[in-house]
Amino acid sequence: MTDKYPDAPVHILDSINRYVEHRLQPGGFVTAVLSNDLVAAFRAADTDSEAGLRDILKYIRWEIPSPCWGSRAKVEAWINDSKPQQNH
């Protein structure tokens, strides 16, 4: 995967994959990118993440399901969907 997105830091792609596969809350940068909040993403980015943002965005666009990214509401719904329903 890193050959296809050479500028995307591996730890960021790993975080995205854990979010998709296990519905785990990612860190601030990844959450902002997935939520389509690029101002917050730039604020939270370290040097490598900022430099790799183009490839990170391409990865999200082409490699992960669209229901789990695009807005804060979609990100929250993706994470919360994995939590067991409580019966009252």
Buried (B, 14 or more C-beta within 10 A) or exposed (E): EEEEBEBBBEEBBEBBBBBBEEBEEBEEBBBBBBBBBEEBBBEBBEEBBEBBBEBBBBBBEEBBEEEBBBEBEBBEEBBEEEEEEEEE
